[in-house]
Amino acid sequence: MDSQTPGAGPELDQPSEPRFELRAYLLGSWSVDRTMLDRTTGSRGTFNGVVRFTETNDGGLRFREEGTVQWNPAGGAPFTGPASREYLLKPSATPATMDMFFPDGRPFHRIGFGGQENRDQHWCDPDTYRVGYTKLGPDDFRYRWDVTGPAKDLLLDSVLRRSAAHDVAGVPVAAGPASVNPRIVVSAVCVFDDAGRLLTVRKRGTDKFMHPGGKPEAGETAAQAASRELEEEVGIIVAPGDLVPFGSWLAEAANEAATQIEATVFTAPTLINSTSGPTAQPSAEIAEIRWLDLSGELPDDLAPLLTDHVLPLLADQATQADRRS
């Protein structure tokens, strides 16, 4: 890639909202839905997940995107799997814009909504990446990458929607009448036995079965929270570094009305031996565990994260594996 100063070029017009502060607008969690088109081959795909903008010590923001990509190459086998990326945003000459950098410090491009500052470009040898940002409203915006050159001819269109109201530190605040539903951040783990069954749990006082998992404690990463919850709830010990990312989704909460969960899901790397006696035991807040046979008829008491996201992805992966064999 050829590094260049983000937003370099002729002086850009001042934004139409002189008091608009991009950093305050972006801070917090967003859902993201992306469509992807390879105009050379006609291949199409999607990405669905979450984006978190968190504060950095230099007055900037850290951009972290996690989710699930689905790609259907023309004439090839479809792919579905987890994907993630990170960038750094730093203050620019005006509060209405910020400069985006790669994690290693290389400049990428400038973000802004007003005047001509909604457009920028980046050259990545041998192709040119052109981007346009559009502020759709107080809680949603869009950006589109148009990639052209001898190696790539792509169109990537992303829509981001705010997940909840946040204060200046990025902490969720009470939702008003016009706010979106509150969201709970959780980690969850797919645990399989050697018969291919998936471990599900039911918490005390509830009627839905779900993954082992729960909310991260202060300072925990998603993987650390998943590892701790797995041991606390069912007695299975897996180090955070051994958990394999599976995907990130937004889903309706199983036990909280009018609430969404922002779930980061992992898979445990080892299979539980189903013939040597039980190795997963309910503890803490877990009232019951159940091994789910994915090849049979699914019960109607499963959490939405399972029925709407995880189980369809597992089915897609099984189909892909069958095609390759």
VEXKOLBA-662657 format. One record per residue (C-alpha): residue number from 1; residue in three letters; x, y, z. Coordinates in nm, 4 decimals, m for minus. Example, Ala and Ser with C-alpha at 12.3 -4.5 7.8 and 13.67 -1.06 7.14 Angstrom:
BEGIN
{1,'Ala',{1.2300,m0.4500,0.7800}},
{2,'Ser',{1.3670,m0.1060,0.7140}},
This chain:
BEGIN
{1,'Met',{0.0000,0.0000,0.0000}},
{2,'Asp',{0.1078,0.3578,m0.0614}},
{3,'Ser',{0.0618,0.5625,0.2561}},
{4,'Gln',{m0.0756,0.9133,0.2242}},
{5,'Thr',{m0.2053,1.1728,0.4666}},
{6,'Pro',{m0.5781,1.1092,0.5211}},
{7,'Gly',{m0.7828,1.3734,0.3477}},
{8,'Ala',{m0.4791,1.5198,0.1720}},
{9,'Gly',{m0.5554,1.7358,m0.1280}},
{10,'Pro',{m0.7399,2.0633,m0.1878}},
{11,'Glu',{m0.8864,2.2380,0.1166}},
{12,'Leu',{m1.2322,2.0973,0.1774}},
{13,'Asp',{m1.5472,2.2994,0.2402}},
{14,'Gln',{m1.6588,2.3501,0.5961}},
{15,'Pro',{m1.9331,2.1084,0.7049}},
{16,'Ser',{m2.2923,2.2230,0.7000}},
{17,'Glu',{m2.3136,2.1567,1.0777}},
{18,'Pro',{m2.0395,2.3818,1.2276}},
{19,'Arg',{m2.0990,2.2544,1.5815}},
{20,'Phe',{m2.1126,1.8886,1.4833}},
{21,'Glu',{m1.8494,1.6754,1.6632}},
{22,'Leu',{m1.7829,1.3503,1.4824}},
{23,'Arg',{m1.6080,1.1861,1.7781}},
{24,'Ala',{m1.9088,1.2324,2.0066}},
{25,'Tyr',{m2.1414,1.1113,1.7329}},
{26,'Leu',{m1.9486,0.7886,1.6697}},
{27,'Leu',{m1.8675,0.6949,2.0304}},
{28,'Gly',{m2.0469,0.3754,2.1365}},
{29,'Ser',{m2.1802,0.0596,1.9720}},
{30,'Trp',{m2.3436,0.0233,1.6310}},
{31,'Ser',{m2.4881,m0.2591,1.4276}},
{32,'Val',{m2.3497,m0.2906,1.0757}},
{33,'Asp',{m2.5052,m0.4467,0.7662}},
{34,'Arg',{m2.2904,m0.4607,0.4528}},
{35,'Thr',{m2.3483,m0.5766,0.0979}},
{36,'Met',{m2.0505,m0.6700,m0.1199}},
{37,'Leu',{m2.0342,m0.6989,m0.4983}},
{38,'Asp',{m1.7453,m0.8107,m0.7189}},
{39,'Arg',{m1.8392,m0.6418,m1.0446}},
{40,'Thr',{m1.5891,m0.8483,m1.2431}},
{41,'Thr',{m1.7329,m1.1896,m1.1578}},
{42,'Gly',{m2.0803,m1.1002,m1.0324}},
{43,'Ser',{m2.0037,m1.2603,m0.6944}},
{44,'Arg',{m2.2005,m1.1233,m0.4014}},
{45,'Gly',{m2.1806,m1.1385,m0.0254}},
{46,'Thr',{m2.2909,m0.9839,0.3010}},
{47,'Phe',{m2.1435,m0.8921,0.6363}},
{48,'Asn',{m2.3512,m0.8506,0.9530}},
{49,'Gly',{m2.2124,m0.7640,1.2917}},
{50,'Val',{m2.1260,m0.4908,1.5382}},
{51,'Val',{m1.8890,m0.1948,1.5431}},
{52,'Arg',{m1.7589,m0.0436,1.8668}},
{53,'Phe',{m1.6005,0.3008,1.8823}},
{54,'Thr',{m1.4132,0.3340,2.2138}},
{55,'Glu',{m1.2035,0.6185,2.3518}},
{56,'Thr',{m0.8256,0.6304,2.3226}},
{57,'Asn',{m0.5857,0.8324,2.5387}},
{58,'Asp',{m0.4940,1.0754,2.2578}},
{59,'Gly',{m0.8489,1.2048,2.2155}},
{60,'Gly',{m0.9262,0.9658,1.9331}},
{61,'Leu',{m1.1302,0.6493,1.8943}},
{62,'Arg',{m1.0601,0.2828,1.8412}},
{63,'Phe',{m1.2742,0.1180,1.5726}},
{64,'Arg',{m1.3417,m0.2543,1.6266}},
{65,'Glu',{m1.5698,m0.4468,1.3889}},
{66,'Glu',{m1.6762,m0.8083,1.4450}},
{67,'Gly',{m1.9350,m1.0179,1.2701}},
{68,'Thr',{m2.0151,m1.2861,1.0161}},
{69,'Val',{m1.9328,m1.2726,0.6463}},
{70,'Gln',{m2.1154,m1.4699,0.3798}},
{71,'Trp',{m1.9608,m1.4857,0.0337}},
{72,'Asn',{m2.1028,m1.6577,m0.2735}},
{73,'Pro',{m1.8311,m1.6694,m0.5400}},
{74,'Ala',{m1.9456,m1.7201,m0.8961}},
{75,'Gly',{m1.8799,m2.0822,m0.9830}},
{76,'Gly',{m1.7354,m2.1636,m0.6407}},
{77,'Ala',{m1.8437,m2.2949,m0.3028}},
{78,'Pro',{m2.0113,m2.0397,m0.0741}},
{79,'Phe',{m1.8301,m1.9393,0.2434}},
{80,'Thr',{m1.9665,m1.8328,0.5811}},
{81,'Gly',{m1.7500,m1.7475,0.8789}},
{82,'Pro',{m1.6360,m1.4897,1.1359}},
{83,'Ala',{m1.4537,m1.1730,1.0355}},
{84,'Ser',{m1.3121,m0.8759,1.2258}},
{85,'Arg',{m1.0941,m0.5675,1.1759}},
{86,'Glu',{m0.9604,m0.2684,1.3689}},
{87,'Tyr',{m0.8636,0.0896,1.2892}},
{88,'Leu',{m0.7609,0.3993,1.4855}},
{89,'Leu',{m0.9341,0.7358,1.4462}},
{90,'Lys',{m0.7480,1.0546,1.5394}},
{91,'Pro',{m0.8610,1.4179,1.5617}},
{92,'Ser',{m0.8142,1.6270,1.2493}},
{93,'Ala',{m0.8228,1.9991,1.1815}},
{94,'Thr',{m1.1948,2.0285,1.2541}},
{95,'Pro',{m1.4192,1.8474,1.5073}},
{96,'Ala',{m1.6467,1.7504,1.2183}},
{97,'Thr',{m1.3860,1.5123,1.0746}},
{98,'Met',{m1.1443,1.2464,1.1961}},
{99,'Asp',{m0.8504,1.0739,1.0300}},
{100,'Met',{m0.8518,0.6945,1.0152}},
{101,'Phe',{m0.5299,0.4939,1.0429}},
{102,'Phe',{m0.4411,0.1278,1.0195}},
{103,'Pro',{m0.3416,m0.0333,1.3540}},
{104,'Asp',{0.0272,m0.0092,1.2586}},
{105,'Gly',{m0.0007,0.3679,1.2172}},
{106,'Arg',{m0.0246,0.3932,0.8369}},
{107,'Pro',{m0.2767,0.6576,0.7246}},
{108,'Phe',{m0.5961,0.5374,0.5596}},
{109,'His',{m0.8519,0.8123,0.4922}},
{110,'Arg',{m1.0587,1.0967,0.6391}},
{111,'Ile',{m1.4126,1.0543,0.7767}},
{112,'Gly',{m1.6668,1.3361,0.7659}},
{113,'Phe',{m2.0259,1.4090,0.6691}},
{114,'Gly',{m2.0539,1.7783,0.5794}},
{115,'Gly',{m1.9730,1.9660,0.2595}},
{116,'Gln',{m1.7240,1.7703,0.0492}},
{117,'Glu',{m1.5740,1.5997,0.3520}},
{118,'Asn',{m1.7959,1.3006,0.2982}},
{119,'Arg',{m1.5597,1.1853,0.0203}},
{120,'Asp',{m1.1999,1.0644,0.0265}},
{121,'Gln',{m0.9822,0.8069,m0.1430}},
{122,'His',{m0.6906,0.5747,m0.0703}},
{123,'Trp',{m0.4520,0.4081,m0.3113}},
{124,'Cys',{m0.3673,0.0446,m0.2379}},
{125,'Asp',{m0.1310,m0.0787,m0.5059}},
{126,'Pro',{m0.2489,m0.1286,m0.7769}},
{127,'Asp',{m0.6085,m0.0202,m0.7055}},
{128,'Thr',{m0.7864,0.2979,m0.5955}},
{129,'Tyr',{m1.0325,0.2933,m0.3054}},
{130,'Arg',{m1.2903,0.5764,m0.3089}},
{131,'Val',{m1.5214,0.6211,m0.0101}},
{132,'Gly',{m1.8280,0.8335,0.0545}},
{133,'Tyr',{m1.9962,0.8911,0.3933}},
{134,'Thr',{m2.3604,0.9932,0.4384}},
{135,'Lys',{m2.5189,1.0866,0.7723}},
{136,'Leu',{m2.8709,0.9436,0.7480}},
{137,'Gly',{m2.9874,1.0702,1.0865}},
{138,'Pro',{m2.8903,1.1062,1.4526}},
{139,'Asp',{m2.8542,0.7308,1.4941}},
{140,'Asp',{m2.7562,0.5928,1.1541}},
{141,'Phe',{m2.5086,0.6558,0.8743}},
{142,'Arg',{m2.3836,0.4903,0.5571}},
{143,'Tyr',{m2.0511,0.4612,0.3813}},
{144,'Arg',{m1.9686,0.3119,0.0423}},
{145,'Trp',{m1.6341,0.1935,m0.0910}},
{146,'Asp',{m1.5938,0.1931,m0.4695}},
{147,'Val',{m1.2778,m0.0012,m0.5522}},
{148,'Thr',{m1.1413,0.0096,m0.9067}},
{149,'Gly',{m0.8173,m0.0941,m1.0727}},
{150,'Pro',{m0.6450,m0.3772,m1.2528}},
{151,'Ala',{m0.6774,m0.6174,m0.9592}},
{152,'Lys',{m1.0182,m0.5347,m0.8066}},
{153,'Asp',{m1.3584,m0.3991,m0.9085}},
{154,'Leu',{m1.5668,m0.3958,m0.5916}},
{155,'Leu',{m1.8632,m0.2119,m0.4422}},
{156,'Leu',{m1.9009,m0.2340,m0.0626}},
{157,'Asp',{m2.2039,m0.0625,0.0918}},
{158,'Ser',{m2.2345,m0.0438,0.4741}},
{159,'Val',{m2.5175,0.0890,0.6925}},
{160,'Leu',{m2.4529,0.1458,1.0654}},
{161,'Arg',{m2.7259,0.1952,1.3238}},
{162,'Arg',{m2.6672,0.3047,1.6815}},
{163,'Ser',{m2.7370,0.0327,1.9349}},
{164,'Ala',{m2.8232,0.2520,2.2347}},
{165,'Ala',{m2.7764,0.5990,2.3773}},
{166,'His',{m2.4320,0.6563,2.5345}},
{167,'Asp',{m2.2804,0.9200,2.7565}},
{168,'Val',{m1.9505,1.0882,2.6752}},
{169,'Ala',{m1.7524,0.7941,2.8132}},
{170,'Gly',{m1.9330,0.5424,2.5933}},
{171,'Val',{m2.1391,0.4073,2.8833}},
{172,'Pro',{m2.5022,0.3211,2.8004}},
{173,'Val',{m2.7551,0.5603,2.9506}},
{174,'Ala',{m3.1243,0.5228,3.0121}},
{175,'Ala',{m3.3181,0.5026,2.6881}},
{176,'Gly',{m3.5770,0.7731,2.6253}},
{177,'Pro',{m3.9102,0.7222,2.4504}},
{178,'Ala',{m3.7565,0.7640,2.1055}},
{179,'Ser',{m3.4396,0.5613,2.1714}},
{180,'Val',{m3.3695,0.2158,2.0396}},
{181,'Asn',{m3.4049,m0.0845,2.2664}},
{182,'Pro',{m3.1286,m0.1296,2.5262}},
{183,'Arg',{m2.8522,m0.3761,2.4462}},
{184,'Ile',{m2.6579,m0.6192,2.6644}},
{185,'Val',{m2.3025,m0.7221,2.5698}},
{186,'Val',{m2.2376,m1.0935,2.6245}},
{187,'Ser',{m1.9928,m1.3693,2.5387}},
{188,'Ala',{m2.1041,m1.7240,2.4582}},
{189,'Val',{m1.9395,m2.0572,2.3778}},
{190,'Cys',{m2.0343,m2.3433,2.1445}},
{191,'Val',{m1.9308,m2.6685,2.3136}},
{192,'Phe',{m1.9738,m2.9963,2.1231}},
{193,'Asp',{m1.9462,m3.3565,2.2333}},
{194,'Asp',{m1.7920,m3.6292,2.0198}},
{195,'Ala',{m2.1381,m3.7189,1.8901}},
{196,'Gly',{m2.1731,m3.3727,1.7370}},
{197,'Arg',{m2.4276,m3.2459,1.9889}},
{198,'Leu',{m2.4239,m2.8846,2.1088}},
{199,'Leu',{m2.4290,m2.7988,2.4786}},
{200,'Thr',{m2.7143,m2.5689,2.5851}},
{201,'Val',{m2.8096,m2.4426,2.9300}},
{202,'Arg',{m3.1198,m2.3068,3.1015}},
{203,'Lys',{m3.0804,m2.0516,3.3785}},
{204,'Arg',{m3.2869,m2.0591,3.6966}},
{205,'Gly',{m3.6239,m1.8886,3.6648}},
{206,'Thr',{m3.6202,m1.8971,3.2826}},
{207,'Asp',{m3.7544,m2.1326,3.0171}},
{208,'Lys',{m3.5148,m2.0801,2.7237}},
{209,'Phe',{m3.2053,m2.2870,2.6473}},
{210,'Met',{m2.8964,m2.1020,2.5281}},
{211,'His',{m2.5170,m2.1174,2.5138}},
{212,'Pro',{m2.3090,m2.1135,2.8287}},
{213,'Gly',{m2.1894,m1.7564,2.8692}},
{214,'Gly',{m2.2703,m1.4176,3.0099}},
{215,'Lys',{m2.1688,m1.0562,3.0567}},
{216,'Pro',{m1.8012,m0.9548,3.0766}},
{217,'Glu',{m1.6722,m0.8155,3.4024}},
{218,'Ala',{m1.4863,m0.4834,3.4120}},
{219,'Gly',{m1.1652,m0.5053,3.2107}},
{220,'Glu',{m1.2380,m0.8474,3.0600}},
{221,'Thr',{m1.2061,m0.9247,2.6926}},
{222,'Ala',{m1.4824,m1.1185,2.5195}},
{223,'Ala',{m1.2701,m1.4351,2.5262}},
{224,'Gln',{m1.1838,m1.3945,2.8957}},
{225,'Ala',{m1.5514,m1.3534,2.9813}},
{226,'Ala',{m1.6423,m1.6609,2.7778}},
{227,'Ser',{m1.3734,m1.8710,2.9468}},
{228,'Arg',{m1.4769,m1.7619,3.2975}},
{229,'Glu',{m1.8504,m1.8112,3.2361}},
{230,'Leu',{m1.7923,m2.1554,3.0850}},
{231,'Glu',{m1.6106,m2.2732,3.3971}},
{232,'Glu',{m1.8545,m2.1078,3.6379}},
{233,'Glu',{m2.1694,m2.2360,3.4696}},
{234,'Val',{m2.0812,m2.5902,3.3593}},
{235,'Gly',{m1.7343,m2.6646,3.5003}},
{236,'Ile',{m1.5554,m2.6831,3.1624}},
{237,'Ile',{m1.2110,m2.5225,3.1659}},
{238,'Val',{m1.0816,m2.3689,2.8410}},
{239,'Ala',{m0.8176,m2.0958,2.8386}},
{240,'Pro',{m0.9263,m1.7720,2.6683}},
{241,'Gly',{m0.6524,m1.8065,2.4082}},
{242,'Asp',{m0.7785,m2.1528,2.3100}},
{243,'Leu',{m1.1306,m2.0343,2.2253}},
{244,'Val',{m1.1937,m2.0012,1.8508}},
{245,'Pro',{m1.3937,m1.6976,1.7283}},
{246,'Phe',{m1.7150,m1.8067,1.5602}},
{247,'Gly',{m1.9091,m1.4847,1.4996}},
{248,'Ser',{m2.0701,m1.1730,1.6440}},
{249,'Trp',{m2.4410,m1.0977,1.6193}},
{250,'Leu',{m2.7242,m0.8825,1.7432}},
{251,'Ala',{m3.0205,m1.0856,1.8660}},
{252,'Glu',{m3.3294,m1.0506,2.0765}},
{253,'Ala',{m3.2595,m1.1306,2.4413}},
{254,'Ala',{m3.4174,m1.4563,2.5530}},
{255,'Asn',{m3.5123,m1.3447,2.9034}},
{256,'Glu',{m3.5301,m0.9630,2.8949}},
{257,'Ala',{m3.8266,m0.7961,2.7247}},
{258,'Ala',{m3.7602,m0.5326,2.4557}},
{259,'Thr',{m3.3843,m0.5880,2.4850}},
{260,'Gln',{m3.1143,m0.6952,2.2427}},
{261,'Ile',{m2.7917,m0.8786,2.3090}},
{262,'Glu',{m2.4637,m0.8026,2.1354}},
{263,'Ala',{m2.3091,m1.1477,2.1393}},
{264,'Thr',{m1.9547,m1.2569,2.0621}},
{265,'Val',{m1.9607,m1.6340,2.0140}},
{266,'Phe',{m1.6663,m1.8741,2.0349}},
{267,'Thr',{m1.6222,m2.2477,1.9919}},
{268,'Ala',{m1.4366,m2.4684,2.2378}},
{269,'Pro',{m1.1511,m2.6512,2.0616}},
{270,'Thr',{m1.1981,m2.9917,2.2251}},
{271,'Leu',{m1.4879,m3.2354,2.2123}},
{272,'Ile',{m1.6552,m3.3616,2.5269}},
{273,'Asn',{m1.6506,m3.7420,2.5494}},
{274,'Ser',{m2.0139,m3.8511,2.5551}},
{275,'Thr',{m1.9406,m4.2105,2.6585}},
{276,'Ser',{m1.7195,m4.1581,2.9642}},
{277,'Gly',{m1.9829,m4.0023,3.1858}},
{278,'Pro',{m2.0989,m3.6426,3.2259}},
{279,'Thr',{m1.8278,m3.3825,3.2125}},
{280,'Ala',{m2.0522,m3.0754,3.2104}},
{281,'Gln',{m2.2488,m3.0097,3.5288}},
{282,'Pro',{m2.4892,m2.7237,3.5997}},
{283,'Ser',{m2.3645,m2.4832,3.8650}},
{284,'Ala',{m2.3955,m2.1165,3.9628}},
{285,'Glu',{m2.7182,m1.9872,3.8024}},
{286,'Ile',{m2.7677,m2.2846,3.5696}},
{287,'Ala',{m3.0714,m2.4995,3.6471}},
{288,'Glu',{m3.0387,m2.7531,3.3646}},
{289,'Ile',{m2.8096,m2.8527,3.0786}},
{290,'Arg',{m2.9155,m3.0244,2.7574}},
{291,'Trp',{m2.7141,m3.1628,2.4660}},
{292,'Leu',{m2.8795,m3.0576,2.1408}},
{293,'Asp',{m2.8827,m3.3036,1.8502}},
{294,'Leu',{m2.8302,m3.0803,1.5475}},
{295,'Ser',{m2.9419,m3.3516,1.3064}},
{296,'Gly',{m3.2821,m3.3950,1.4706}},
{297,'Glu',{m3.5893,m3.1801,1.5075}},
{298,'Leu',{m3.5069,m2.8682,1.7035}},
{299,'Pro',{m3.7098,m2.7862,2.0164}},
{300,'Asp',{m3.9091,m2.4648,2.0386}},
{301,'Asp',{m3.7480,m2.3435,2.3624}},
{302,'Leu',{m3.4177,m2.2200,2.2190}},
{303,'Ala',{m3.2883,m1.8639,2.2548}},
{304,'Pro',{m3.3074,m1.6351,1.9473}},
{305,'Leu',{m2.9273,m1.6165,1.9207}},
{306,'Leu',{m2.9285,m1.9902,1.8524}},
{307,'Thr',{m3.2289,m2.0092,1.6210}},
{308,'Asp',{m3.1622,m1.6921,1.4216}},
{309,'His',{m2.7831,m1.6960,1.3880}},
{310,'Val',{m2.5723,m1.9786,1.5301}},
{311,'Leu',{m2.7715,m2.2810,1.4148}},
{312,'Pro',{m2.8152,m2.1498,1.0560}},
{313,'Leu',{m2.4399,m2.0848,1.0374}},
{314,'Leu',{m2.3629,m2.4344,1.1673}},
{315,'Ala',{m2.5988,m2.5765,0.9037}},
{316,'Asp',{m2.4257,m2.3725,0.6300}},
{317,'Gln',{m2.0851,m2.4960,0.7425}},
{318,'Ala',{m2.2055,m2.8563,0.7421}},
{319,'Thr',{m2.3351,m2.8106,0.3861}},
{320,'Gln',{m2.0041,m2.6608,0.2741}},
{321,'Ala',{m1.8158,m2.9520,0.4313}},
{322,'Asp',{m2.0396,m3.2020,0.2485}},
{323,'Arg',{m1.9714,m3.0279,m0.0843}},
{324,'Arg',{m1.5966,m3.0427,m0.0310}},
{325,'Ser',{m1.5986,m3.4124,0.0605}},
